Amino acid sequence: MDHTTQTSLVSSSDVNGTEVYGRDGVHIGSIDHLMIDKQSGKVAYAVMGFGGFLGMGEDHQPIPWGKLQYDRNQNGFVTDLTEQEVKGAPPRNDNWHADRDWETRTHEHYRLPMYWV
């Protein structure tokens, strides 16, 4: 991601592939793509690719956007996610993005306000 200017806007195509680090600076994955709420325009989820962090090869998990903060020093996103939090997230089906019950349980699991409220 090129952040040489002082703007806070970024293209979604530039976010895809951005690295994600733990608070300790350890690389835990990268953003595969974003899920955006069509009605509010808010980013709802970053679907992240986790490698060694989860110990199950490249696995993609939707993470609520509120769990990520951009860090200029890392040139990537930083999160306080733990392996146990991600592994303990509510199970999802292929249609998770249209399942408000799953979304509610997921936001409760990560202790975040629901983006649609």
Residue pairs with C-beta under 8 A, 6 or more apart in sequence:
1 10
1 14
1 15
1 18
1 75
1 76
2 14
3 10
3 72
3 75
12 33
12 34
12 36
15 31
15 34
15 46
16 31
16 32
16 33
16 34
17 30
17 31
17 32
18 30
18 31
18 76
18 77
19 27
19 29
19 30
19 74
19 75
19 76
19 77
20 27
20 28
20 29
20 30
20 31
20 46
20 48
20 68
20 76
20 77
20 78
20 79
21 27
21 28
21 71
21 74
21 76
21 77
21 78
21 79
22 28
22 78
22 79
22 80
22 81
23 78
23 79
23 80
25 74
28 50
28 53
28 79
28 81
29 48
29 49
29 50
29 51
29 53
30 48
30 49
31 46
31 47
31 48
31 49
31 77
32 47
32 48
32 49
32 60
33 46
33 47
34 43
34 45
34 46
34 47
34 65
35 43
35 44
35 45
35 46
35 47
35 62
35 97
36 42
36 43
36 44
37 43
37 44
37 115
37 116
40 115
40 116
42 65
42 115
43 65
44 64
44 65
44 103
44 115
44 116
45 62
45 63
45 64
45 65
45 97
46 62
46 63
46 65
46 68
46 77
47 60
47 61
47 62
47 63
48 60
48 61
48 62
48 63
49 58
49 59
49 60
50 56
50 58
50 59
50 60
50 61
50 86
51 57
51 58
53 83
53 86
54 61
54 83
54 86
54 87
61 86
61 89
62 92
62 96
62 97
62 106
63 79
63 81
63 86
63 110
64 106
64 107
64 110
64 112
64 115
65 115
66 110
66 112
66 113
66 115
67 79
67 80
67 81
67 110
67 112
68 77
68 78
68 79
69 77
69 78
69 79
70 76
70 77
70 78
71 77
71 78
85 109
85 110
88 109
89 106
89 109
89 110
90 102
90 105
90 106
90 109
92 99
92 102
92 106
93 99
93 102
96 102
96 103
100 116
103 114
103 116
104 114
107 113
107 114
107 115
